[in-house]
Amino acid sequence: MDHFDYKNGVLCAEDVPLPEIAAEVGTPAYVYSTATLERHYRLFDEALDGLPHLVCYAMKAASNQAILKTLAALGAGMDVVSGGEYARAVAAGVAPDKIVFAGVGKTEAEIRQALTGGLRQFNVESEPELQLISRIAAEMGVSAPVTIRVNPDVDAKTHAKIATGKSENKFGIPISKARAVYAEAAALPGIEVVGIDVHIGSQLTELAPFEAAYRKVAELTETLRGDGHDIQRLDLGGGLGIPYARSNSAPPLPTEYGALIKETVGHLGCEIEIEPGRLIAGNAGILLSRVIYVKEGEGRRFLILDAAMNDLIRPAMYDAWHDIVPVIEPAAGHERTEYDVVGPVCESGDTFAKGRAMPELQAGDLVAFRSAGAYGAVMSSEYNTRPLIPEILVKGDHHAVIRARPNFDEIISRDSIPEWL
Ligand SMILES: *Cc1c(COP(=O)(O)O)cnc(C)c1O
């Protein structure tokens, strides 16, 4: 569910008509709904009611500080995957003891940064990383709280580029090696083992892979406790999928996911952490764009938009579907026509949809890509020297630019010409 609906024939973000935003900041632009962000956070928080828990928003999904602040105000922790994300979370006012640091390639500088600023835990992904954290923490005279990410060898049944829980993926340590690695961790100075971490992938549309992974984690918890480890925390990752097409069957709800967590690991007396990203931000954002041309090709019609693959890479990268709807509501019983929806970038991959049935549109019309809030703005680039597009946050009838569009001078002045040239 989201808060982007037609009101009096015009698509609105909560109570703000999208044409107003387009007139003020231009297109393309990302527009987020506060009510949707808050609703989705609360769904997870309530789904874990009764268990000690912390919902750590996976901020790589959408990391604008205004979004982080919105969620932190409700009590959210953050899952960060880089020194930059750590700095952003702290700048947005997130308490360091609610920050979980994940990622397979944490550098020495990132580890020092987090140990200096403070954190809830590192989710460690390898033995060399464990050794490096131990050395740095011991040098600093502190103890680093860690969980170890186990790879449960479970097929998440999602797109190959976002599956992370099979043995062929680079993530975590094989669950079969867990006892040995926990024993090593316990013997290292500077390391305080606090729990177990798992994350099997993104955009999961069934509960069965979560269930398989969480049952393995429950079993491992008992085994490691038997070995003398103090397993207090289970970080169960993110990954719950969202409906990208309104016509699709819906993925499981957070309440069902929460019930599964209670059933599989609820008896262990552990504090539960989850790291949802997409489900919190995905349907809370749209990409607003304008039709530049309607071009008649051979046997096809192209809808050429001012948004491109550099603004929203998901269709090119993951073959992702986004519903694309006109901002002005089409009349009941309108004709539909098929378009190849494309952007202006010089790549054939700059295609958002092929043969998409849509109401008839004309140059100048506004369209909205639904469910573009997660892995949208954060994955954008300035390819073709197209400025990063602005982000706008709506709350009720208020809206504000939370990242402005840079002008060309700002972009090109970042280059510097060597004096010998
Ligand atoms: C990407 C990621 C998440 C968030 O995944 P979503 O599918 O957006 O919920 C959580 N944890 C880790 C470790 C991740 O890499």
The ligand as an SDF file (V2000), in Angstrom:
LIG
                    3D

 15 15  0  0  0  0  0  0  0  0999 V2000
   20.5850   -5.2220    0.7530 C   0  0  0  0  0  0  0  0  0  0  0  0
   20.6100   -5.7740    2.1220 C   0  0  0  0  0  0  0  0  0  0  0  0
   19.4830   -5.6750    2.9390 C   0  0  0  0  0  0  0  0  0  0  0  0
   18.1750   -5.0940    2.4650 C   0  0  0  0  0  0  0  0  0  0  0  0
   17.5440   -5.8890    1.5270 O   0  0  0  0  0  0  0  0  0  0  0  0
   16.0600   -5.5130    1.0420 P   0  0  0  0  0  0  0  0  0  0  0  0
   15.7680   -6.5220    0.0140 O   0  0  0  0  0  0  0  0  0  0  0  0
   16.1220   -4.1390    0.5070 O   0  0  0  0  0  0  0  0  0  0  0  0
   15.1670   -5.6260    2.2350 O   0  0  0  0  0  0  0  0  0  0  0  0
   19.5900   -6.1240    4.2440 C   0  0  0  0  0  0  0  0  0  0  0  0
   20.7330   -6.6820    4.7130 N   0  0  0  0  0  0  0  0  0  0  0  0
   21.8260   -6.8020    3.9400 C   0  0  0  0  0  0  0  0  0  0  0  0
   23.0530   -7.3940    4.5150 C   0  0  0  0  0  0  0  0  0  0  0  0
   21.8110   -6.3670    2.6290 C   0  0  0  0  0  0  0  0  0  0  0  0
   22.8870   -6.5010    1.8630 O   0  0  0  0  0  0  0  0  0  0  0  0
  1  2  1  0
  2  3  1  0
  2 14  2  0
  3  4  1  0
  3 10  2  0
  4  5  1  0
  5  6  1  0
  6  7  2  0
  6  8  1  0
  6  9  1  0
 10 11  1  0
 11 12  2  0
 12 13  1  0
 12 14  1  0
 14 15  1  0
M  END
$$$$
